Amino acid sequence: FLCRMAKELLDVKIKEKFNIELFTTWSFYFPGKRCFEGQRELFDTYGIRKPVFNAFEMLARLGEERLRVISNDEEKDDSKYGRFPTIDGLAARSGQEQIQVIVWHQVRDQYAQGERNIKVILDHLPWEGNVRIKHYRIDETHSNAHTVWKTLGSPDYPTIEELAIIKKKEGLEKYQPDRMMPVEERSLSIYTKMPMHSVSLFILEPAGH
């Protein structure tokens, strides 16, 4: 949801010529509350980083120059604000050194399920030869301390040992090891599977960088 909202705000910035320079958040924080008792915060009462914070980290890794993204997804998510593709993304670059692509599979219904095969095509790349691809993921089993908390029985007041286990999964995690792929005619295609309510960050760098 956060990444999709960021894209919509950036689109509004261009369309309406708004001066949007910063994304922030508004939440409550009450010490002594039970673990993962929803207060719209980025960190739990116990200092556990929530998955939404990792989405902010993904957005923070985008470069200074936004790149064009086209989604040909025919499945749409209807809302009072319009119809949005369930598969969409944001992309940017940092000079000639790095390209970042965020892709999400998301609808408003938080209970929706399913998995999609995704193909990300990158054209007009500034490099030839091989590129290194780093793939980060937020989903039910990656970058998600809340899932670990649930596997421990959803303790209201975790022990020190339980907190240590939960915090091991609180940061932004790689979905797979880094890999090298060839650029052919300035183009490259990445294939992956994405469950509902998941986000992937791909970072591309020329080999040897």
C-alpha positions as CSV (number, residue, x, y, z in Angstrom):
1,F,0.0,0.0,0.0
2,L,2.7,2.5,0.9
3,C,4.6,2.0,-2.4
4,R,1.5,2.3,-4.4
5,M,0.5,5.5,-2.5
6,A,4.0,7.0,-3.1
7,K,3.6,6.4,-6.9
8,E,0.1,8.1,-6.9
9,L,1.5,11.1,-5.0
10,L,4.4,11.4,-7.4
11,D,2.0,11.2,-10.3
12,V,-0.1,13.9,-8.7
13,K,3.0,16.0,-8.2
14,I,3.6,16.0,-12.0
15,K,0.0,16.4,-13.1
16,E,-1.0,19.1,-10.7
17,K,2.5,20.7,-10.3
18,F,2.5,20.2,-6.5
19,N,5.7,20.7,-4.6
20,I,6.0,17.3,-2.9
21,E,9.5,16.9,-1.5
22,L,9.1,14.6,1.5
23,F,7.0,11.6,2.6
24,T,6.4,11.3,6.3
25,T,4.1,9.4,8.7
26,W,1.7,10.0,11.5
27,S,1.1,7.4,14.2
28,F,0.6,6.8,17.9
29,Y,3.0,5.4,20.4
30,F,2.0,4.3,23.9
31,P,4.6,2.5,26.1
32,G,3.4,-0.6,27.9
33,K,1.0,-1.7,25.1
34,R,0.9,-5.3,24.0
35,C,3.2,-6.5,21.3
36,F,2.0,-5.6,17.8
37,E,-1.1,-3.9,19.2
38,G,-1.9,-1.7,16.2
39,Q,-1.1,2.0,16.7
40,R,-0.2,2.8,13.1
41,E,3.5,3.2,14.2
42,L,6.6,2.1,12.2
43,F,8.1,0.4,15.3
44,D,6.3,-1.7,17.8
45,T,6.2,-0.8,21.5
46,Y,9.1,-3.2,21.9
47,G,11.1,-1.5,19.3
48,I,10.4,-4.1,16.6
49,R,10.7,-2.7,13.1
50,K,7.4,-3.3,11.2
51,P,7.2,-4.4,7.6
52,V,5.9,-0.9,6.6
53,F,9.2,0.6,7.7
54,N,11.0,-1.7,5.3
55,A,8.8,-0.3,2.5
56,F,10.0,3.2,3.5
57,E,13.6,1.8,3.2
58,M,12.9,0.5,-0.3
59,L,11.6,3.9,-1.3
60,A,14.6,5.6,0.2
61,R,16.9,3.5,-2.0
62,L,15.4,4.9,-5.2
63,G,17.8,7.2,-7.1
64,E,17.3,10.9,-7.8
65,E,16.0,10.5,-11.4
66,R,12.6,8.8,-11.8
67,L,12.2,6.4,-14.8
68,R,9.1,5.6,-16.7
69,V,7.2,2.4,-15.7
70,I,4.4,0.9,-17.8
71,S,2.2,-1.8,-16.4
72,N,0.2,-3.9,-18.8
73,D,-1.7,-5.7,-16.0
74,E,-5.3,-6.2,-17.1
75,E,-6.4,-7.0,-13.5
76,K,-7.5,-3.8,-11.8
77,D,-8.2,-2.8,-8.2
78,D,-11.3,-0.5,-8.1
79,S,-11.5,2.3,-5.6
80,K,-13.2,5.6,-5.2
81,Y,-10.0,7.2,-6.6
82,G,-10.0,5.2,-9.8
83,R,-8.9,1.8,-11.2
84,F,-5.3,0.8,-10.5
85,P,-3.4,-2.3,-11.8
86,T,-2.7,-4.9,-9.2
87,I,0.8,-5.2,-10.5
88,D,2.7,-1.9,-10.8
89,G,5.9,-0.2,-10.0
90,L,8.3,2.7,-9.5
91,A,11.8,3.0,-11.0
92,A,14.7,5.4,-10.7
93,R,18.4,5.6,-11.4
94,S,21.5,7.0,-9.7
95,G,23.5,8.4,-12.7
96,Q,25.0,5.6,-14.8
97,E,25.9,3.5,-11.8
98,Q,22.7,2.0,-10.6
99,I,19.0,1.4,-11.5
100,Q,16.4,0.6,-8.9
101,V,13.0,-0.9,-9.6
102,I,10.2,-1.5,-7.1
103,V,7.3,-3.8,-8.1
104,W,4.3,-4.6,-6.0
105,H,1.3,-7.0,-6.1
106,Q,-1.4,-5.2,-4.1
107,V,-5.2,-4.6,-3.8
108,R,-7.2,-2.8,-1.1
109,D,-8.7,-6.0,0.3
110,Q,-6.2,-7.0,3.0
111,Y,-7.5,-10.6,3.1
112,A,-7.1,-11.1,-0.7
113,Q,-4.8,-14.0,-1.6
114,G,-3.1,-15.4,-4.7
115,E,0.2,-15.4,-6.6
116,R,1.2,-14.0,-9.9
117,N,4.1,-14.7,-12.3
118,I,5.7,-11.4,-13.0
119,K,7.9,-10.3,-15.9
120,V,9.9,-7.1,-15.5
121,I,11.3,-5.8,-18.8
122,L,14.0,-3.2,-18.7
123,D,14.7,-1.4,-21.9
124,H,17.3,1.3,-23.0
125,L,19.8,0.2,-20.3
126,P,23.0,2.3,-20.2
127,W,25.2,-0.8,-20.0
128,E,26.3,-3.7,-22.1
129,G,27.6,-7.1,-20.9
130,N,26.6,-8.5,-17.5
131,V,24.8,-6.8,-14.7
132,R,24.5,-7.7,-11.1
133,I,20.9,-7.9,-9.7
134,K,20.0,-7.6,-6.1
135,H,16.5,-8.7,-5.1
136,Y,14.9,-7.6,-1.9
137,R,11.4,-8.7,-0.9
138,I,8.7,-7.9,1.7
139,D,6.0,-10.5,2.0
140,E,4.6,-13.0,4.5
141,T,8.0,-14.7,5.0
142,H,10.5,-12.0,4.1
143,S,11.3,-8.8,6.0
144,N,8.4,-9.5,8.3
145,A,8.8,-9.7,12.0
146,H,5.1,-9.9,12.5
147,T,5.0,-13.4,10.9
148,V,7.7,-14.6,13.3
149,W,5.8,-13.2,16.2
150,K,2.7,-15.2,15.1
151,T,4.7,-18.4,14.8
152,L,5.8,-17.9,18.5
153,G,2.1,-17.9,19.5
154,S,1.6,-14.1,19.3
155,P,2.8,-13.4,22.8
156,D,1.4,-10.2,24.3
157,Y,4.6,-9.6,26.2
158,P,7.5,-11.4,24.6
159,T,10.5,-12.6,26.6
160,I,14.0,-11.4,25.9
161,E,14.6,-14.6,24.1
162,E,11.5,-14.3,22.0
163,L,12.3,-10.7,21.1
164,A,15.8,-11.8,19.9
165,I,14.1,-14.3,17.6
166,I,11.6,-11.7,16.3
167,K,14.2,-9.1,15.6
168,K,16.3,-11.4,13.4
169,K,13.6,-11.0,10.7
170,E,12.7,-7.3,11.2
171,G,15.1,-5.8,8.6
172,L,14.9,-5.7,4.8
173,E,15.8,-9.1,3.5
174,K,17.1,-10.4,0.2
175,Y,14.7,-12.7,-1.6
176,Q,17.5,-14.6,-3.3
177,P,21.3,-14.4,-3.7
178,D,22.7,-11.8,-6.0
179,R,22.9,-13.0,-9.6
180,M,24.5,-12.0,-12.8
181,M,22.4,-11.6,-16.0
182,P,23.4,-10.5,-19.6
183,V,22.2,-7.3,-21.2
184,E,21.2,-8.0,-24.8
185,E,20.5,-5.1,-27.1
186,R,20.2,-2.8,-24.1
187,S,17.4,-4.9,-22.7
188,L,17.0,-7.4,-19.9
189,S,14.0,-9.4,-18.5
190,I,13.5,-10.5,-14.9
191,Y,11.1,-13.2,-13.9
192,T,9.7,-13.8,-10.5
193,K,6.6,-15.0,-8.6
194,M,4.8,-12.5,-6.3
195,P,2.2,-13.4,-3.7
196,M,-0.6,-10.9,-2.9
197,H,0.5,-8.0,-0.8
198,S,4.2,-8.3,-1.6
199,V,6.8,-5.9,-2.8
200,S,10.1,-6.5,-4.6
201,L,13.1,-4.2,-5.0
202,F,15.5,-4.9,-7.8
203,I,18.8,-3.1,-7.8
204,L,20.9,-3.4,-11.0
205,E,24.6,-2.5,-11.3
206,P,27.1,-3.1,-14.1
207,A,29.4,-6.1,-13.4
208,G,32.5,-5.1,-11.6
209,H,30.9,-2.0,-10.0
